[in-house]
Amino acid sequence: MARMHARRRGRSSSTKPFRTKKPEWLEVDRKEILDLILELYRKGLSTSQIGIELRDVHGIPDVKTALGTSMYDIIKEGGEKMDYPEDIMNLMRKAVRMHRHMSVNHKDVHNLRSLQLTEAKIRRLGRYYSKMGVLPDRWSYRLEKAKLIVAD
């Protein structure tokens, strides 16, 4: 995945292999994968942790290529409710930690810039998720609200 503010790839410069269909060697059927995902989500694992578990333990390389739908859609169809997507939740945790650091270290201008970039990412993702119907319309990021949601 490309970096948002730097216009280059991530730290390892790696790219995901281009695949459009389910691998031929994958012998697990669709129903088993769906049940595994819902069972792991009910145990309290996040979507990225579920993906790692499926890859490392069960030999399923990618949920989207194996099933054709995203993990969020699978969880939603399974009757479970996700309050906030994992990526925006992680960014809000990061912003709360940075703000706590800024309250003690007022002159840390590098952290201030990083906080601004992180909040820009949160707002951008919020607009996207509002448009997609994941978050309610008129959803807006506020640090006080993020502190209550994250409760870090």
DSSP file (Angstrom, degrees, kcal/mol; ACC not computed):
  #  RESIDUE AA STRUCTURE BP1 BP2  ACC     N-H-->O    O-->H-N    N-H-->O    O-->H-N    TCO  KAPPA ALPHA  PHI   PSI    X-CA   Y-CA   Z-CA
    1    1 A M              0   0    0      0, 0.0     9,-0.6     0, 0.0    12,-0.1   0.000 360.0 360.0 360.0 139.5    0.0    0.0    0.0
    2    2 A A  B     -A    9   0A   0      7,-0.2     7,-0.3     1,-0.1     2,-0.2  -0.409 360.0-105.7 -77.3 153.3    1.3    3.4   -0.8
    3    3 A R     >  -     0   0    0      5,-3.4     4,-0.8     1,-0.1     5,-0.2  -0.546  23.4-137.1 -77.9 146.7    1.9    6.0    1.8
    4    4 A M  T  4 S+     0   0    0     -2,-0.2    -1,-0.1     1,-0.2    -2,-0.0   0.895  95.5  26.0 -75.7 -40.4   -0.6    8.8    1.9
    5    5 A H  T  4 S+     0   0    0      1,-0.1    -1,-0.2     3,-0.0    -2,-0.0   0.413 121.1  51.3-106.4   1.8    1.6   11.8    2.3
    6    6 A A  T  4 S-     0   0    0      2,-0.2    -2,-0.1     0, 0.0    -1,-0.1   0.558  89.1-134.0-117.6 -10.5    4.9   10.7    0.8
    7    7 A R  S  < S+     0   0    0     -4,-0.8     2,-0.3     1,-0.2    -3,-0.1   0.826  72.0  92.6  59.9  36.0    3.8    9.3   -2.7
    8    8 A R  S    S-     0   0    0     -5,-0.2    -5,-3.4     1,-0.1    -1,-0.2  -0.929  80.4 -84.7-145.8 173.1    5.9    6.1   -2.4
    9    9 A R  B     -A    2   0A   0     -2,-0.3    -7,-0.2    -7,-0.3     6,-0.1  -0.131  56.7 -79.8 -74.5 176.0    5.4    2.6   -1.2
   10   10 A G    >   -     0   0    0     -9,-0.6     3,-1.0     4,-0.3    -1,-0.1   0.199  57.4 -75.0 -68.0-170.0    5.7    1.4    2.4
   11   11 A R  T 3  S+     0   0    0      1,-0.3    -1,-0.1     2,-0.1    -2,-0.1   0.848 132.4  39.6 -60.4 -39.0    8.8    0.7    4.4
   12   12 A S  T 3  S-     0   0    0      2,-0.1    -1,-0.3     1,-0.0     3,-0.1   0.500  99.4-133.0 -91.2  -3.1    9.6   -2.6    2.7
   13   13 A S    <   +     0   0    0     -3,-1.0     2,-0.2     1,-0.2    -2,-0.1   0.769  53.7 153.1  56.4  29.2    8.6   -1.4   -0.8
   14   14 A S        -     0   0    0    -13,-0.1     2,-0.3     0, 0.0    -4,-0.3  -0.531  31.8-155.3 -89.7 155.2    6.6   -4.6   -1.2
   15   15 A T        -     0   0    0     -2,-0.2     3,-0.1    -3,-0.1    -6,-0.0  -0.939  23.8-108.3-126.3 151.9    3.6   -5.0   -3.4
   16   16 A K        -     0   0    0     -2,-0.3     2,-0.0     1,-0.1     3,-0.0  -0.566  43.5-102.5 -76.4 138.6    0.8   -7.5   -3.1
   17   17 A P        -     0   0    0      0, 0.0     2,-0.9     0, 0.0    -1,-0.1  -0.347  37.2-112.2 -61.9 141.9    0.8  -10.3   -5.8
   18   18 A F        +     0   0    0     -3,-0.1     2,-0.4     2,-0.0    -3,-0.0  -0.665  54.3 151.6 -81.9 109.1   -1.7   -9.7   -8.5
   19   19 A R        +     0   0    0     -2,-0.9     3,-0.1     1,-0.1    -3,-0.0  -0.999  24.4 177.5-137.3 139.2   -4.4  -12.3   -8.3
   20   20 A T        +     0   0    0     -2,-0.4     2,-0.3     2,-0.1    -1,-0.1   0.550  67.2  43.7-115.3 -13.5   -8.1  -12.1   -9.3
   21   21 A K  S    S-     0   0    0      1,-0.0    45,-0.1    46,-0.0    44,-0.1  -0.861  93.8 -79.1-132.6 167.1   -9.3  -15.5   -8.6
   22   22 A K        -     0   0    0     -2,-0.3    44,-0.1    44,-0.1    -2,-0.1  -0.350  55.4-104.0 -62.4 136.1   -9.2  -18.2   -5.8
   23   23 A P    >   -     0   0    0      0, 0.0     3,-0.9     0, 0.0    -1,-0.1  -0.338  22.0-131.7 -61.9 144.6   -5.9  -20.2   -5.9
   24   24 A E  T 3  S+     0   0    0      1,-0.2    -2,-0.1    -3,-0.1     0, 0.0   0.822 103.6  57.4 -67.7 -31.2   -6.4  -23.7   -7.3
   25   25 A W  T 3  S+     0   0    0      2,-0.0     2,-0.6     0, 0.0    -1,-0.2   0.588  78.8 105.3 -78.7 -10.0   -4.5  -25.3   -4.4
   26   26 A L    <   +     0   0    0     -3,-0.9    34,-0.1     1,-0.2    33,-0.1  -0.615  43.5 177.3 -76.3 116.0   -6.9  -23.9   -1.8
   27   27 A E        +     0   0    0     -2,-0.6     2,-0.4     2,-0.1    -1,-0.2   0.403  43.2 105.9-103.5   1.6   -9.1  -26.8   -0.7
   28   28 A V        -     0   0    0     31,-0.1     2,-0.1    30,-0.1    -2,-0.0  -0.682  67.6-130.9 -83.2 132.6  -11.1  -25.1    2.0
   29   29 A D     >  -     0   0    0     -2,-0.4     4,-1.7     1,-0.1     3,-0.3  -0.345  20.7-105.0 -84.6 168.1  -14.7  -24.4    0.9
   30   30 A R  H  > S+     0   0    0      1,-0.2     4,-2.4     2,-0.2     5,-0.2   0.864 116.1  54.7 -58.8 -44.0  -16.5  -21.0    1.2
   31   31 A K  H  > S+     0   0    0      1,-0.2     4,-2.3     2,-0.2    -1,-0.2   0.882 107.3  50.9 -62.2 -40.2  -18.8  -22.1    4.1
   32   32 A E  H  > S+     0   0    0     -3,-0.3     4,-2.3     2,-0.2    -1,-0.2   0.907 110.6  48.5 -64.8 -41.6  -15.8  -23.1    6.3
   33   33 A I  H  X S+     0   0    0     -4,-1.7     4,-2.5     2,-0.2    -2,-0.2   0.922 111.4  49.8 -65.2 -43.5  -14.0  -19.8    5.7
   34   34 A L  H  X S+     0   0    0     -4,-2.4     4,-2.3     1,-0.2     5,-0.2   0.925 112.2  47.6 -61.2 -44.8  -17.1  -17.8    6.5
   35   35 A D  H  X S+     0   0    0     -4,-2.3     4,-2.4     1,-0.2    -1,-0.2   0.890 111.4  51.5 -63.6 -39.4  -17.7  -19.7    9.7
   36   36 A L  H  X S+     0   0    0     -4,-2.3     4,-2.6     2,-0.2     5,-0.2   0.921 109.9  49.1 -62.6 -44.4  -14.0  -19.3   10.7
   37   37 A I  H  X S+     0   0    0     -4,-2.5     4,-2.3     1,-0.2    -2,-0.2   0.935 114.0  44.7 -62.4 -47.2  -14.1  -15.6   10.2
   38   38 A L  H  X S+     0   0    0     -4,-2.3     4,-2.1     1,-0.2    -1,-0.2   0.883 113.2  51.2 -66.8 -37.4  -17.3  -15.1   12.2
   39   39 A E  H  X S+     0   0    0     -4,-2.4     4,-1.1    -5,-0.2    -2,-0.2   0.917 112.3  45.8 -64.9 -43.3  -16.0  -17.4   15.0
   40   40 A L  H  <>S+     0   0    0     -4,-2.6     5,-1.8     1,-0.2     4,-0.5   0.867 111.8  52.0 -68.6 -35.8  -12.7  -15.5   15.2
   41   41 A Y  H ><5S+     0   0    0     -4,-2.3     3,-1.1     1,-0.2    -1,-0.2   0.892 107.4  52.2 -67.4 -38.1  -14.5  -12.1   15.2
   42   42 A R  H 3<5S+     0   0    0     -4,-2.1    -1,-0.2     1,-0.3    -2,-0.2   0.779 101.7  61.3 -68.1 -25.2  -16.8  -13.3   18.0
   43   43 A K  T 3<5S-     0   0    0     -4,-1.1    -1,-0.3    -5,-0.1    -2,-0.2   0.657 125.9-101.8 -73.4 -14.8  -13.7  -14.2   20.0
   44   44 A G  T < 5S+     0   0    0     -3,-1.1     2,-0.2    -4,-0.5    -3,-0.2   0.545  71.6 145.0 108.2   9.7  -12.7  -10.6   19.9
   45   45 A L      < -     0   0    0     -5,-1.8    -1,-0.3     1,-0.1     2,-0.1  -0.546  46.1-123.7 -79.9 145.5  -10.0  -10.6   17.2
   46   46 A S     >  -     0   0    0     -2,-0.2     4,-2.3     1,-0.1     5,-0.2  -0.296  30.9-100.2 -78.9 172.2   -9.7   -7.6   14.9
   47   47 A T  H  > S+     0   0    0      1,-0.2     4,-2.1     2,-0.2     5,-0.1   0.879 123.5  48.6 -65.5 -37.6  -10.0   -8.0   11.1
   48   48 A S  H  > S+     0   0    0      2,-0.2     4,-2.0     1,-0.2    -1,-0.2   0.888 111.3  50.2 -69.6 -36.7   -6.2   -7.8   10.6
   49   49 A Q  H  > S+     0   0    0      2,-0.2     4,-2.4     1,-0.2    -2,-0.2   0.873 109.3  52.2 -66.3 -36.1   -5.7  -10.4   13.3
   50   50 A I  H  X S+     0   0    0     -4,-2.3     4,-2.7     2,-0.2    -2,-0.2   0.919 108.8  50.5 -64.1 -43.1   -8.3  -12.6   11.7
   51   51 A G  H  X S+     0   0    0     -4,-2.1     4,-2.1     2,-0.2    -2,-0.2   0.890 111.5  47.5 -62.0 -40.2   -6.4  -12.3    8.4
   52   52 A I  H  X S+     0   0    0     -4,-2.0     4,-3.0     2,-0.2     5,-0.3   0.910 112.2  50.0 -67.1 -42.3   -3.1  -13.3   10.0
   53   53 A E  H  X>S+     0   0    0     -4,-2.4     4,-2.3     1,-0.2     5,-1.1   0.918 111.8  47.9 -62.0 -44.0   -4.7  -16.2   11.8
   54   54 A L  H  <5S+     0   0    0     -4,-2.7     6,-2.6     3,-0.2     5,-0.4   0.890 116.2  44.5 -64.4 -39.0   -6.3  -17.5    8.5
   55   55 A R  H  X5S+     0   0    0     -4,-2.1     4,-0.5     4,-0.2    -2,-0.2   0.948 122.1  34.1 -70.1 -49.0   -3.0  -17.1    6.7
   56   56 A D  H  <5S+     0   0    0     -4,-3.0    -3,-0.2    -5,-0.1    -2,-0.2   0.878 130.6  26.1 -80.0 -39.1   -0.7  -18.7    9.3
   57   57 A V  T  <5S+     0   0    0     -4,-2.3    -3,-0.2    -5,-0.3    -2,-0.1   0.883 131.4  30.0 -93.9 -43.2   -2.9  -21.4   10.8
   58   58 A H  T  4<S-     0   0    0     -5,-1.1    -3,-0.2    -4,-0.3    -4,-0.1   0.512  97.0-122.3-102.6  -5.9   -5.4  -22.3    8.2
   59   59 A G     <  +     0   0    0     -4,-0.5    -4,-0.2    -5,-0.4   -31,-0.1   0.784  60.3 142.5  73.9  27.4   -3.4  -21.7    5.0
   60   60 A I        -     0   0    0     -6,-2.6    -1,-0.2     1,-0.2     3,-0.2  -0.897  33.6-164.5-101.6 110.4   -5.9  -19.2    3.4
   61   61 A P        +     0   0    0      0, 0.0     2,-0.3     0, 0.0    -1,-0.2   0.885  68.2   0.6 -68.8 -40.4   -3.7  -16.5    1.7
   62   62 A D     >  -     0   0    0      1,-0.1     4,-1.8    -8,-0.1     5,-0.2  -0.962  52.9-151.1-153.5 129.2   -6.2  -13.8    1.2
   63   63 A V  H  >>S+     0   0    0     -2,-0.3     4,-2.8     1,-0.2     5,-0.6   0.900  97.4  54.3 -68.5 -41.3   -9.9  -13.5    2.1
   64   64 A K  H  >5S+     0   0    0      1,-0.2     4,-1.9     2,-0.2    -1,-0.2   0.894 113.4  40.5 -65.2 -39.8  -10.9  -11.2   -0.7
   65   65 A T  H  45S+     0   0    0      2,-0.2    -1,-0.2     1,-0.2    -2,-0.2   0.835 117.2  49.8 -76.4 -30.4   -9.4  -13.5   -3.4
   66   66 A A  H  <5S+     0   0    0     -4,-1.8    -2,-0.2   -44,-0.1    -1,-0.2   0.880 130.3  16.3 -74.0 -37.1  -10.7  -16.6   -1.8
   67   67 A L  H  <5S-     0   0    0     -4,-2.8    -3,-0.2     2,-0.3    -2,-0.2   0.671  92.0-127.1-111.3 -22.3  -14.3  -15.4   -1.3
   68   68 A G  S  <<S+     0   0    0     -4,-1.9     2,-0.3    -5,-0.6    -4,-0.2   0.435  81.0  83.2  87.3  -1.9  -14.7  -12.4   -3.6
   69   69 A T  S    S-     0   0    0     -6,-0.4    -1,-0.3     1,-0.0    -2,-0.3  -0.909  81.6-102.7-130.7 161.2  -15.9  -10.1   -0.8
   70   70 A S     >  -     0   0    0     -2,-0.3     4,-1.8     1,-0.1     5,-0.1  -0.345  28.6-115.8 -79.9 163.3  -14.2   -8.1    1.9
   71   71 A M  H  > S+     0   0    0      1,-0.2     4,-2.5     2,-0.2     5,-0.2   0.848 115.3  58.5 -67.6 -33.7  -14.0   -9.2    5.6
   72   72 A Y  H  > S+     0   0    0      1,-0.2     4,-2.3     2,-0.2    -1,-0.2   0.925 107.0  47.0 -60.8 -44.3  -16.1   -6.2    6.6
   73   73 A D  H  > S+     0   0    0      2,-0.2     4,-2.6     1,-0.2    -1,-0.2   0.876 111.0  52.1 -65.4 -37.2  -19.0   -7.4    4.3
   74   74 A I  H  X S+     0   0    0     -4,-1.8     4,-1.5     2,-0.2    -2,-0.2   0.923 111.5  45.9 -64.3 -44.5  -18.7  -10.9    5.7
   75   75 A I  H  <>S+     0   0    0     -4,-2.5     5,-1.8     2,-0.2    -2,-0.2   0.896 113.6  50.0 -65.9 -40.3  -18.9   -9.7    9.3
   76   76 A K  H ><5S+     0   0    0     -4,-2.3     3,-1.3     1,-0.2    -2,-0.2   0.909 111.1  47.9 -65.3 -42.9  -21.8   -7.5    8.4
   77   77 A E  H 3<5S+     0   0    0     -4,-2.6    -1,-0.2     1,-0.3    -2,-0.2   0.768 103.3  64.1 -68.7 -25.1  -23.7  -10.3    6.7
   78   78 A G  T 3<5S-     0   0    0     -4,-1.5    -1,-0.3    -5,-0.2    -2,-0.2   0.474 120.3-106.9 -77.6  -1.6  -23.0  -12.6    9.6
   79   79 A G  T < 5S+     0   0    0     -3,-1.3     2,-0.2     1,-0.3    -3,-0.2   0.497  77.9 129.7  91.5   3.7  -25.1  -10.3   11.8
   80   80 A E      < -     0   0    0     -5,-1.8     2,-0.5     2,-0.0    -1,-0.3  -0.589  49.9-136.0 -89.7 155.0  -22.2   -8.8   13.8
   81   81 A K        -     0   0    0     -2,-0.2     2,-0.6    -3,-0.1    -5,-0.0  -0.944   9.3-160.7-117.1 131.6  -21.9   -5.0   14.2
   82   82 A M        -     0   0    0     -2,-0.5    -6,-0.0     1,-0.2    -2,-0.0  -0.943   1.9-164.1-106.2 120.7  -18.7   -3.1   13.8
   83   83 A D  S    S+     0   0    0     -2,-0.6    -1,-0.2     1,-0.3     0, 0.0   0.974  77.1   2.5 -67.7 -53.4  -18.8    0.3   15.5
   84   84 A Y  S    S-     0   0    0     51,-0.1    -1,-0.3     2,-0.0    51,-0.0  -0.985  84.3-104.8-132.8 143.5  -15.7    1.7   13.7
   85   85 A P     >  -     0   0    0      0, 0.0     4,-1.8     0, 0.0     5,-0.2  -0.310  35.3-115.8 -62.9 154.1  -13.5    0.2   11.0
   86   86 A E  H  > S+     0   0    0      1,-0.2     4,-2.4     2,-0.2     5,-0.2   0.855 109.0  55.0 -64.2 -37.9  -10.1   -1.0   12.3
   87   87 A D  H  > S+     0   0    0      1,-0.2     4,-1.8     2,-0.2    -1,-0.2   0.913 110.9  43.3 -67.4 -41.4   -8.0    1.4   10.3
   88   88 A I  H  > S+     0   0    0      2,-0.2     4,-2.0     1,-0.2    -1,-0.2   0.837 112.7  54.6 -72.1 -30.7   -9.8    4.5   11.5
   89   89 A M  H  X S+     0   0    0     -4,-1.8     4,-2.2     2,-0.2    -2,-0.2   0.912 108.0  48.8 -66.5 -42.5   -9.8    3.2   15.1
   90   90 A N  H  X S+     0   0    0     -4,-2.4     4,-2.1     1,-0.2    -2,-0.2   0.887 110.8  50.8 -64.5 -38.6   -6.0    2.7   15.0
   91   91 A L  H  X S+     0   0    0     -4,-1.8     4,-2.3     2,-0.2    -1,-0.2   0.877 108.9  51.2 -67.0 -36.6   -5.5    6.2   13.7
   92   92 A M  H  X S+     0   0    0     -4,-2.0     4,-2.3     2,-0.2    -2,-0.2   0.902 109.1  51.0 -67.6 -39.0   -7.7    7.7   16.4
   93   93 A R  H  X S+     0   0    0     -4,-2.2     4,-2.2     1,-0.2    -2,-0.2   0.923 111.1  49.1 -59.6 -43.4   -5.6    5.8   19.1
   94   94 A K  H  X S+     0   0    0     -4,-2.1     4,-2.4     1,-0.2    -2,-0.2   0.904 110.5  49.8 -63.3 -42.3   -2.4    7.2   17.5
   95   95 A A  H  X S+     0   0    0     -4,-2.3     4,-2.5     2,-0.2    -1,-0.2   0.890 109.9  50.9 -65.8 -38.9   -3.8   10.7   17.5
   96   96 A V  H  X S+     0   0    0     -4,-2.3     4,-2.2     2,-0.2    -1,-0.2   0.917 111.3  48.3 -64.7 -42.4   -4.9   10.5   21.2
   97   97 A R  H  X S+     0   0    0     -4,-2.2     4,-2.0     2,-0.2    -2,-0.2   0.908 112.6  48.6 -63.3 -41.7   -1.4    9.3   22.1
   98   98 A M  H  X S+     0   0    0     -4,-2.4     4,-2.5     2,-0.2    -2,-0.2   0.896 110.3  50.8 -65.5 -40.0    0.3   12.1   20.1
   99   99 A H  H  X S+     0   0    0     -4,-2.5     4,-1.7     2,-0.2    -1,-0.2   0.894 108.6  51.8 -66.1 -38.3   -2.0   14.7   21.7
  100  100 A R  H  X S+     0   0    0     -4,-2.2     4,-0.8     1,-0.2    -1,-0.2   0.901 111.0  48.5 -62.6 -39.9   -1.1   13.4   25.2
  101  101 A H  H >X S+     0   0    0     -4,-2.0     4,-2.8     1,-0.2     3,-0.7   0.894 109.1  53.3 -64.9 -40.2    2.5   13.7   24.2
  102  102 A M  H 3< S+     0   0    0     -4,-2.5    -1,-0.2     1,-0.2    -2,-0.2   0.806  99.9  61.3 -67.5 -29.1    2.0   17.2   22.9
  103  103 A S  H 3< S+     0   0    0     -4,-1.7    -1,-0.2     1,-0.2     3,-0.2   0.791 115.5  33.7 -68.3 -25.1    0.4   18.3   26.2
  104  104 A V  H << S+     0   0    0     -4,-0.8     2,-0.8    -3,-0.7    -2,-0.2   0.834 123.8  43.5 -93.2 -40.6    3.6   17.5   28.0
  105  105 A N    ><  +     0   0    0     -4,-2.8     3,-1.2     1,-0.2    -1,-0.2  -0.768  64.8 171.5-110.8  84.9    6.1   18.4   25.3
  106  106 A H  T 3  S+     0   0    0     -2,-0.8    -1,-0.2     1,-0.2    -4,-0.1   0.798  73.8  53.1 -66.2 -31.1    4.9   21.7   23.8
  107  107 A K  T 3  S+     0   0    0      1,-0.1     2,-1.8     2,-0.0    -1,-0.2   0.333  71.3 115.5 -92.6   8.8    7.9   22.4   21.6
  108  108 A D    <>  +     0   0    0     -3,-1.2     4,-1.6     1,-0.2     3,-0.1  -0.579  35.4 170.8 -79.8  86.0    8.0   19.1   19.8
  109  109 A V  H  > S+     0   0    0     -2,-1.8     4,-2.1     1,-0.2    -1,-0.2   0.793  71.7  58.7 -72.0 -27.9    7.2   20.5   16.3
  110  110 A H  H  > S+     0   0    0      1,-0.2     4,-2.0     2,-0.2    -1,-0.2   0.907 107.9  45.9 -67.4 -40.4    7.9   17.2   14.6
  111  111 A N  H  > S+     0   0    0      2,-0.2     4,-2.5     1,-0.2    -1,-0.2   0.850 108.7  56.8 -69.7 -33.2    5.2   15.5   16.6
  112  112 A L  H  X S+     0   0    0     -4,-1.6     4,-2.1     2,-0.2    -2,-0.2   0.924 108.5  46.7 -62.2 -43.6    2.9   18.4   15.9
  113  113 A R  H  X S+     0   0    0     -4,-2.1     4,-2.2     2,-0.2    -2,-0.2   0.904 112.1  50.4 -64.3 -41.4    3.3   17.9   12.2
  114  114 A S  H  X S+     0   0    0     -4,-2.0     4,-2.3     1,-0.2    -2,-0.2   0.885 109.2  51.6 -64.0 -38.6    2.8   14.1   12.6
  115  115 A L  H  X S+     0   0    0     -4,-2.5     4,-2.5     2,-0.2    -1,-0.2   0.898 108.9  50.8 -63.5 -41.3   -0.4   14.8   14.6
  116  116 A Q  H  X S+     0   0    0     -4,-2.1     4,-1.9     2,-0.2    -2,-0.2   0.914 111.5  47.2 -63.6 -42.5   -1.7   17.1   11.8
  117  117 A L  H  X S+     0   0    0     -4,-2.2     4,-2.0     2,-0.2    -2,-0.2   0.894 112.0  50.4 -66.2 -39.5   -1.0   14.4    9.2
  118  118 A T  H  X S+     0   0    0     -4,-2.3     4,-2.1     1,-0.2    -2,-0.2   0.912 110.4  48.9 -65.7 -42.2   -2.7   11.7   11.2
  119  119 A E  H  X S+     0   0    0     -4,-2.5     4,-2.3     1,-0.2    -1,-0.2   0.849 108.8  54.2 -66.7 -32.5   -5.8   13.9   11.8
  120  120 A A  H  X S+     0   0    0     -4,-1.9     4,-2.4     2,-0.2    -1,-0.2   0.903 108.1  49.8 -65.1 -40.2   -5.9   14.6    8.1
  121  121 A K  H  X S+     0   0    0     -4,-2.0     4,-2.7     2,-0.2     5,-0.2   0.901 110.0  51.1 -63.4 -40.3   -5.9   10.8    7.4
  122  122 A I  H  X S+     0   0    0     -4,-2.1     4,-2.5     1,-0.2    -2,-0.2   0.928 111.4  46.7 -63.1 -45.1   -8.7   10.3    9.9
  123  123 A R  H  X S+     0   0    0     -4,-2.3     4,-2.2     2,-0.2    -1,-0.2   0.898 112.7  50.0 -64.4 -39.8  -10.8   13.0    8.3
  124  124 A R  H  X S+     0   0    0     -4,-2.4     4,-2.0     2,-0.2    -2,-0.2   0.928 113.3  45.0 -65.5 -44.7  -10.2   11.6    4.8
  125  125 A L  H  X S+     0   0    0     -4,-2.7     4,-3.0     1,-0.2     5,-0.2   0.874 110.3  56.1 -65.4 -36.2  -11.1    8.1    5.9
  126  126 A G  H  X S+     0   0    0     -4,-2.5     4,-2.1    -5,-0.2    -2,-0.2   0.904 107.3  48.4 -62.0 -42.0  -14.2    9.5    7.7
  127  127 A R  H  X S+     0   0    0     -4,-2.2     4,-2.1     2,-0.2    -1,-0.2   0.917 113.0  48.5 -63.1 -42.6  -15.4   11.1    4.5
  128  128 A Y  H  X S+     0   0    0     -4,-2.0     4,-2.0     1,-0.2    -2,-0.2   0.944 113.3  45.7 -63.2 -47.9  -14.8    7.8    2.6
  129  129 A Y  H  X>S+     0   0    0     -4,-3.0     5,-1.9     1,-0.2     6,-1.4   0.816 111.4  53.0 -69.1 -29.5  -16.6    5.7    5.2
  130  130 A S  H ><5S+     0   0    0     -4,-2.1     3,-0.5    -5,-0.2    -1,-0.2   0.905 109.9  48.7 -66.9 -40.8  -19.5    8.2    5.4
  131  131 A K  H 3<5S+     0   0    0     -4,-2.1    -2,-0.2     1,-0.2    -1,-0.2   0.862 112.3  48.4 -66.0 -35.9  -19.9    8.0    1.7
  132  132 A M  H 3<5S-     0   0    0     -4,-2.0    -1,-0.2    -5,-0.2    -2,-0.2   0.562 114.9-115.3 -82.5  -8.8  -19.8    4.2    1.8
  133  133 A G  T <<5S+     0   0    0     -4,-0.7    -3,-0.2    -3,-0.5    -4,-0.1   0.552  86.4 113.2  88.1   7.5  -22.4    4.1    4.6
  134  134 A V  S   <S+     0   0    0     -5,-1.9    -4,-0.2    -6,-0.2    -5,-0.1   0.909  81.3  35.1 -76.9 -43.8  -20.1    2.5    7.2
  135  135 A L  S    S-     0   0    0     -6,-1.4    -2,-0.2    -9,-0.2     3,-0.1  -0.766 103.4 -93.9-104.1 155.4  -20.2    5.6    9.3
  136  136 A P    >   -     0   0    0      0, 0.0     3,-1.2     0, 0.0    -1,-0.1  -0.270  48.0 -92.8 -66.0 155.0  -23.2    7.9    9.7
  137  137 A D  T 3  S+     0   0    0      1,-0.2     3,-0.1    -4,-0.1   -10,-0.0  -0.300 112.7  28.2 -61.5 153.6  -23.6   10.9    7.5
  138  138 A R  T 3  S+     0   0    0      1,-0.2     2,-0.3    -3,-0.1    -1,-0.2   0.675  83.5 159.2  65.8  18.1  -22.2   14.1    9.0
  139  139 A W    <   -     0   0    0     -3,-1.2     2,-0.4   -13,-0.2    -1,-0.2  -0.547  15.4-179.0 -70.2 134.7  -19.7   12.1   11.0
  140  140 A S        -     0   0    0     -2,-0.3     2,-0.4    -3,-0.1   -17,-0.0  -0.985  27.3-115.6-137.8 150.1  -16.8   14.4   12.0
  141  141 A Y        +     0   0    0     -2,-0.4     2,-0.4   -22,-0.1     3,-0.1  -0.694  34.1 170.8 -86.3 129.7  -13.6   13.8   13.9
  142  142 A R     >  -     0   0    0     -2,-0.4     4,-2.4     1,-0.1     5,-0.2  -0.996  34.4-135.7-135.4 138.7  -13.1   15.6   17.2
  143  143 A L  H  > S+     0   0    0     -2,-0.4     4,-2.2     1,-0.2     5,-0.2   0.881 105.4  52.7 -62.9 -39.2  -10.3   14.9   19.6
  144  144 A E  H  > S+     0   0    0      1,-0.2     4,-1.5     2,-0.2    -1,-0.2   0.909 111.6  46.4 -63.1 -41.6  -12.6   14.9   22.7
  145  145 A K  H  > S+     0   0    0      1,-0.2     4,-2.2     2,-0.2    -1,-0.2   0.881 110.8  53.0 -67.5 -37.9  -14.9   12.3   21.0
  146  146 A A  H  X S+     0   0    0     -4,-2.4     4,-2.9     1,-0.2     5,-0.3   0.876 105.2  54.8 -65.1 -37.4  -11.9   10.2   20.0
  147  147 A K  H  X S+     0   0    0     -4,-2.2     4,-2.1     1,-0.2     5,-0.2   0.891 110.7  45.8 -63.4 -38.6  -10.6   10.2   23.6
  148  148 A L  H  < S+     0   0    0     -4,-1.5    -2,-0.2     2,-0.2    -1,-0.2   0.887 115.4  46.2 -70.6 -39.2  -14.0    8.8   24.7
  149  149 A I  H  < S+     0   0    0     -4,-2.2    -2,-0.2     1,-0.1    -3,-0.2   0.929 119.8  38.4 -69.1 -45.7  -14.2    6.2   21.9
  150  150 A V  H  < S-     0   0    0     -4,-2.9    -2,-0.2    -5,-0.2    -3,-0.2   0.917  75.6-173.7 -74.6 -44.7  -10.6    5.0   22.3
  151  151 A A     <        0   0    0     -4,-2.1    -3,-0.1    -5,-0.3    -4,-0.1   0.922 360.0 360.0  45.6  53.5  -10.4    5.1   26.1
  152  152 A D              0   0    0     -5,-0.2    -1,-0.1   -59,-0.0    -4,-0.1   0.429 360.0 360.0 -81.0 360.0   -6.7    4.3   25.8
